[in-house]
Amino acid sequence: MKKRIELLSPAGSFDSMQAAINAGADAIYFGVEQLNMRTVSSKTFTVQDIKEVTMRCKASNVKAYITLNTVMYDHDRQLLQTILKEVKEHQIDAVIASDFAVIEQCITMNIPVHVSTQANVSNIEAVKFYARFSDVIVLARELTLTQTENICKEIIRKDIRGVSGEPVKIEIFGHGALCMAISGKCYLSLHTQNASANRGACQQNCRHAYEVTDKETGESLLIDNEYIMSPKDLCTIDFLDEVVNSGIDVLKLEGRSKGADYVSEITKCYREALDAIEEGAYTKEKIEDWMKRLSTVYNRGFWDGYYLGRKLGEWTPNPGSAATERKIYIGKGTKYYPKIGIGEFLVETGSLKIGDTLMVSGAHIGMMKETMQTLVVNGLEADEAKRGDKITFPVTAKVTHNDKLYKIVSAANE
């Protein structure tokens, strides 16, 4: 019997967290305050949010892991203690960490630790070392599947067990943004803007266009792609069966800085793909459908990372997203009628009509996407609504005050 792979989804906000839960994630990971690697790029939860995160996840039988994986300094100790006290009290399932100050404190407080990819674990001896402190180890993102498989086999052969006494588990990234630096240890942002990527403050200088100049002649060098430090996004869904067969235990999806629509779609696709592999129904037709759907949300183009033996990154040819769809803000939720399943919204900008594809996102609904079939505008049936109108239409989940309403359009039409 094949083991079930845990699907771990990102949560940069309550919207995204709920979207991940609704889409079938087995676990979510999130960060709080400034002690996580997405401090600047995501909304970031507060210490006070830890209780609600735990409550929601436990209610859905979903595990919750908190990231405390930045470089730690002495002045961070008080905040670290405050966070870990809440983690312990509300029984967060594990802390994702790489700094030994965090690992040591978690051991002292009997809090489970998952070793972050920031630890750059790339060989079996490193796995054996970190297994003293942890049950789950996230491998470096630059390893090939062959190297990953060898590590998984060696864990079994050498009977390497984590602190729980069970064989140590291996986690790898399956989808999302990649950094040009080894396991994200980049100093470019710190050098140019005094904002350290290793403290969660990356300014993403690598995503900019650059011109290479010969210092001796002053001439610009001819290069095929001016975005020479901005890799495409990792995507493994078209060889996910190989990833699963490598022996891993956890498949991690990147994207704590992305919206609920992104988290929902990638989680749904990888949930379906993992289930299909388990059921023996992983087909070329399904792969094509998943790839098409993944392309609708934020991406910089896709490549297979280093898993299949690439030595260098594959760079994106354009700045920003290559998503085939765009979301346009329309308005916000104002009321929900539970007995009849109707949501009420205020149109604050733009317009929409019957047949449009709509998306609603919010802290409790997560993400809901559907085609508008019927529309009531200011109490009367209508085909179109515009700015200032109050509209109602059937929804498949509860709408709360200030949930955001978007219209989904083709990027090709913009």
C-alpha positions in Angstrom: 0.0 0.0 0.0 1.4 3.4 -1.0 1.7 6.0 1.7 -0.4 9.1 1.4 1.5 12.3 0.6 0.7 15.2 2.8 -0.3 18.3 0.7 1.0 21.4 2.4 -0.4 24.7 1.2 0.6 28.4 1.9 -1.5 30.8 3.9 -0.5 34.5 3.9 -3.9 35.6 5.1 -7.2 34.2 6.5 -8.6 34.4 2.9 -5.8 32.2 1.6 -5.9 29.9 4.6 -9.6 29.2 4.2 -9.1 28.8 0.4 -6.5 26.2 1.0 -8.7 24.3 3.5 -11.7 24.4 1.1 -9.5 23.2 -1.8 -8.3 20.0 0.0 -5.0 20.9 1.7 -3.9 18.4 4.4 -1.9 21.2 6.2 -1.2 24.9 5.9 1.8 26.9 6.9 1.8 30.6 7.9 4.0 33.3 9.4 3.6 35.9 12.1 5.2 39.3 12.7 8.7 39.8 11.3 10.2 36.4 12.1 9.3 34.6 8.9 10.6 34.7 5.3 7.5 36.5 3.8 7.4 39.4 6.3 7.3 42.1 3.6 5.6 40.3 0.6 2.6 38.8 2.5 0.1 40.3 4.8 1.4 38.2 7.7 -0.6 37.1 10.7 -0.2 38.6 14.2 0.5 36.8 17.4 -3.1 37.3 18.3 -4.2 35.4 15.2 -2.6 32.1 16.2 -5.6 31.1 18.3 -8.1 31.5 15.4 -5.7 29.8 12.9 -5.6 26.8 15.2 -9.4 26.7 15.8 -10.2 26.9 12.1 -7.7 24.2 11.1 -8.6 21.8 13.9 -12.3 22.2 12.9 -11.4 21.0 9.4 -8.9 18.4 10.5 -6.1 20.3 8.8 -2.7 20.7 10.4 -1.1 24.1 11.0 2.6 24.8 10.9 4.1 28.2 11.8 7.2 29.5 10.0 10.0 31.0 12.2 12.7 30.5 9.6 14.5 33.8 9.4 18.0 34.6 10.8 17.5 35.3 14.5 19.3 38.0 16.5 19.4 38.6 20.2 16.9 41.4 20.0 14.4 38.9 18.6 14.4 36.7 21.6 11.5 38.4 23.4 9.2 38.3 20.4 10.2 34.7 19.8 9.3 33.8 23.4 5.9 35.5 23.0 5.2 33.6 19.7 6.2 30.2 21.1 4.1 30.7 24.2 1.1 31.2 22.0 2.1 28.2 19.8 2.4 26.0 22.8 -0.9 27.2 24.4 -2.9 26.8 21.2 -1.2 23.6 20.1 0.1 24.6 16.6 1.3 21.3 15.1 4.9 22.3 14.4 7.3 25.2 14.0 9.3 25.4 10.7 12.7 26.6 11.7 16.4 26.7 10.6 18.1 28.8 13.3 19.3 26.8 16.3 18.0 29.5 18.7 14.5 28.6 17.6 15.1 24.9 17.5 16.6 24.9 21.0 13.7 26.9 22.4 11.2 24.6 20.8 13.0 21.5 22.3 12.9 23.1 25.7 9.2 23.8 25.4 8.4 20.4 23.8 7.1 22.0 20.6 7.6 19.9 17.4 10.1 21.2 14.8 10.2 20.9 11.1 13.6 21.8 9.6 13.3 24.6 7.0 14.7 24.6 3.5 16.8 27.5 4.8 18.9 24.9 6.6 20.0 23.8 3.1 19.9 20.1 3.9 21.4 18.3 0.8 22.7 15.0 2.0 21.9 12.0 4.3 24.4 13.0 7.0 22.7 16.4 7.4 19.3 14.5 7.6 20.8 12.3 10.3 22.0 15.3 12.2 18.7 17.2 12.1 16.7 14.1 12.9 17.9 14.5 16.5 15.6 17.5 16.7 12.9 17.0 14.2 10.5 14.5 12.5 10.2 16.4 9.2 13.0 17.9 7.1 12.6 20.1 4.1 15.3 19.4 1.6 17.2 22.1 -0.3 15.4 23.1 -3.5 18.4 22.5 -5.8 18.5 18.7 -5.4 17.5 16.4 -8.2 14.8 13.7 -7.9 17.6 11.1 -8.0 19.4 12.7 -5.1 16.0 13.0 -3.2 15.2 9.4 -3.8 18.7 8.3 -2.6 18.1 10.3 0.6 14.7 8.7 1.1 16.2 5.2 0.5 19.1 5.8 2.9 16.6 6.9 5.7 15.0 3.5 5.4 18.3 1.6 5.0 20.0 3.3 8.0 16.7 3.4 10.0 17.0 7.2 10.7 14.3 8.2 13.1 13.1 11.5 14.3 12.4 12.6 17.8 9.0 10.8 17.9 10.7 7.5 17.2 9.2 7.3 13.7 11.3 7.3 10.5 12.1 10.9 9.7 9.9 12.4 6.9 11.1 14.3 3.9 9.4 17.3 2.5 10.1 19.1 -0.8 8.6 22.0 -2.8 6.3 21.0 -5.6 5.1 24.4 -7.1 5.8 28.1 -6.9 8.4 30.8 -7.1 12.1 30.0 -7.0 15.0 32.1 -5.9 18.2 32.6 -7.9 20.2 32.0 -4.7 20.9 28.6 -3.1 17.8 27.8 -1.0 16.9 31.5 -0.8 20.0 32.7 0.9 20.3 35.9 -1.1 22.2 39.1 -0.2 21.3 41.2 -3.3 18.4 42.9 -1.6 20.5 43.7 1.5 23.4 45.0 -0.6 21.3 47.4 -2.8 18.5 48.4 -0.4 19.5 47.4 3.1 16.6 45.0 3.3 17.7 41.4 4.1 16.0 38.5 2.3 17.1 36.4 5.1 15.0 38.5 7.5 11.9 38.2 5.3 12.4 41.6 3.7 13.4 40.7 0.1 12.8 43.5 -2.4 13.0 41.0 -5.3 15.7 42.9 -7.2 16.3 39.7 -9.2 12.9 40.2 -10.9 14.1 43.5 -12.5 15.5 43.9 -16.0 19.3 44.3 -16.2 21.8 45.5 -18.8 25.2 43.8 -18.8 28.0 46.2 -19.6 31.7 45.4 -20.5 33.7 47.6 -18.1 36.7 47.9 -20.4 34.8 49.0 -23.5 31.6 50.4 -22.1 29.6 48.4 -24.6 26.5 46.6 -23.6 26.7 42.8 -24.0 24.2 41.0 -26.1 22.1 38.6 -24.0 19.0 36.7 -24.9 17.1 37.7 -21.8 17.4 40.8 -19.8 15.7 39.2 -16.8 18.8 37.1 -16.1 18.2 36.6 -12.4 14.5 35.9 -12.4 13.7 32.2 -12.8 10.4 30.8 -14.0 8.1 29.2 -11.4 8.6 25.6 -10.4 5.8 23.2 -11.6 6.0 19.5 -11.0 2.4 18.5 -11.9 3.4 17.0 -15.2 5.9 14.6 -13.6 4.3 14.4 -10.2 4.2 10.6 -10.3 8.0 10.6 -10.4 8.0 13.0 -7.4 5.7 10.7 -5.5 7.8 7.6 -6.4 11.0 9.3 -5.1 9.8 8.4 -1.6 8.9 11.9 -0.2 6.3 12.3 2.5 5.2 16.0 2.1 4.6 18.1 -1.0 4.9 21.8 -0.3 3.3 24.5 -2.4 4.9 28.0 -2.4 2.8 31.2 -2.3 2.3 32.9 1.0 2.5 36.3 -0.8 -0.2 35.3 -3.3 -4.0 35.8 -3.2 -6.7 33.3 -2.3 -7.4 32.6 -6.0 -3.9 31.4 -6.5 -3.8 29.3 -3.3 -7.2 27.8 -4.2 -6.3 26.8 -7.8 -2.9 25.3 -7.1 -4.2 23.4 -4.1 -7.1 22.0 -6.1 -4.9 20.9 -9.0 -2.3 19.2 -6.8 -4.9 17.6 -4.6 -6.6 16.2 -7.7 -3.2 15.1 -9.1 -2.1 13.3 -5.9 -5.4 11.6 -5.7 -5.3 10.5 -9.3 -1.8 9.0 -8.8 -3.1 7.1 -5.7 -6.1 5.8 -7.7 -4.1 4.9 -10.8 -5.9 7.6 -12.9 -3.0 10.0 -13.6 -3.4 10.6 -17.3 -2.0 12.9 -20.0 -5.4 14.5 -20.5 -5.7 15.4 -16.8 -2.2 16.8 -16.8 -3.1 19.1 -19.7 -6.2 20.3 -17.8 -4.2 20.9 -14.6 -1.5 22.8 -16.5 -4.2 25.0 -18.2 -5.8 25.8 -14.9 -2.5 26.5 -13.2 -1.7 29.0 -16.0 -4.8 31.0 -15.1 -3.4 32.3 -11.8 -0.2 34.2 -11.0 2.9 32.6 -12.6 6.1 33.7 -14.3 6.0 30.7 -16.7 6.8 27.2 -15.6 9.8 24.9 -15.5 10.8 21.7 -13.7 13.3 23.3 -11.4 16.4 21.2 -10.7 14.5 17.9 -10.1 15.2 16.5 -13.6 18.9 17.3 -13.7 19.1 21.0 -14.8 22.3 22.8 -13.8 21.1 26.3 -14.4 17.7 28.1 -14.0 15.3 28.8 -16.8 14.6 32.5 -16.7 11.3 34.3 -17.3 11.2 36.5 -20.4 8.9 39.1 -19.0 8.3 41.0 -15.8 5.2 40.3 -13.7 2.7 37.6 -14.1 2.0 35.4 -17.2 -1.4 34.4 -15.9 -4.0 33.8 -18.7 -6.7 35.4 -16.5 -6.9 38.7 -14.6 -9.2 39.7 -11.7 -10.8 43.1 -11.7 -12.1 44.5 -8.4 -15.9 45.2 -8.6 -17.1 45.7 -5.0 -17.6 44.3 -1.5 -20.1 42.1 0.3 -22.8 43.8 2.4 -25.2 41.0 3.5 -26.0 37.3 3.3 -29.4 35.6 3.3 -28.7 32.1 4.6 -32.2 30.6 4.1 -32.1 31.3 0.4 -28.3 31.3 -0.2 -28.2 34.8 -1.6 -25.3 37.3 -1.3 -25.6 41.0 -1.5 -22.8 43.2 -2.8 -22.2 46.9 -3.4 -20.7 47.7 -6.9 -18.0 50.2 -6.2 -16.3 50.3 -9.6 -16.7 49.0 -13.1 -19.6 46.8 -14.2 -20.7 43.2 -14.6 -23.4 41.3 -16.4 -25.0 37.9 -16.6 -22.5 35.4 -18.0 -19.5 37.0 -16.3 -17.2 34.9 -14.3 -17.1 36.2 -10.7 -14.8 35.6 -7.8 -15.5 36.3 -4.1 -12.8 36.2 -1.5 -12.8 36.8 2.2 -11.6 35.6 5.6 -14.4 33.1 6.1 -15.4 32.2 2.5 -11.9 31.7 1.4 -12.4 31.8 -2.4 -15.6 31.2 -4.4 -15.5 31.3 -8.2 -18.6 30.8 -10.4 -20.4 32.1 -13.5 -23.3 34.6 -12.8 -26.5 33.0 -14.0 -29.1 35.4 -12.5 -28.8 39.0 -11.3 -31.0 41.3 -9.2 -30.0 45.0 -9.3 -31.5 47.4 -6.7 -34.3 44.9 -6.1 -35.2 44.3 -9.8 -34.1 41.5 -12.2 -31.5 42.8 -14.6 -28.9 41.8 -17.1 -26.2 44.3 -16.0 -25.0 46.3 -13.0 -22.8 49.3 -12.7 -21.1 51.5 -10.1 -23.3 52.4 -7.2 -25.7 49.5 -7.7 -26.6 47.0 -4.9 -26.8 43.6 -6.4 -27.9 40.1 -5.2 -27.2 36.7 -6.7 -27.0 33.1 -5.5 -23.8 32.0 -3.9 -22.5 28.6 -2.8 -21.0 29.8 0.5 -21.6 32.3 3.3 -20.7 35.9 2.4 -19.6 38.3 5.1 -19.3 42.0 5.3 -16.5 43.4 3.2 -15.8 40.2 1.3 -14.3 41.3 -2.0 -16.0 40.8 -5.4 -14.0 40.5 -8.5 -14.7 39.9 -12.2 -12.5 37.4 -14.0 -11.4 38.3 -17.5 -9.0 36.9 -20.1 -5.6 38.5 -20.0 -5.5 38.4 -23.8 -8.4 40.9 -23.9 -6.7 43.5 -21.7 
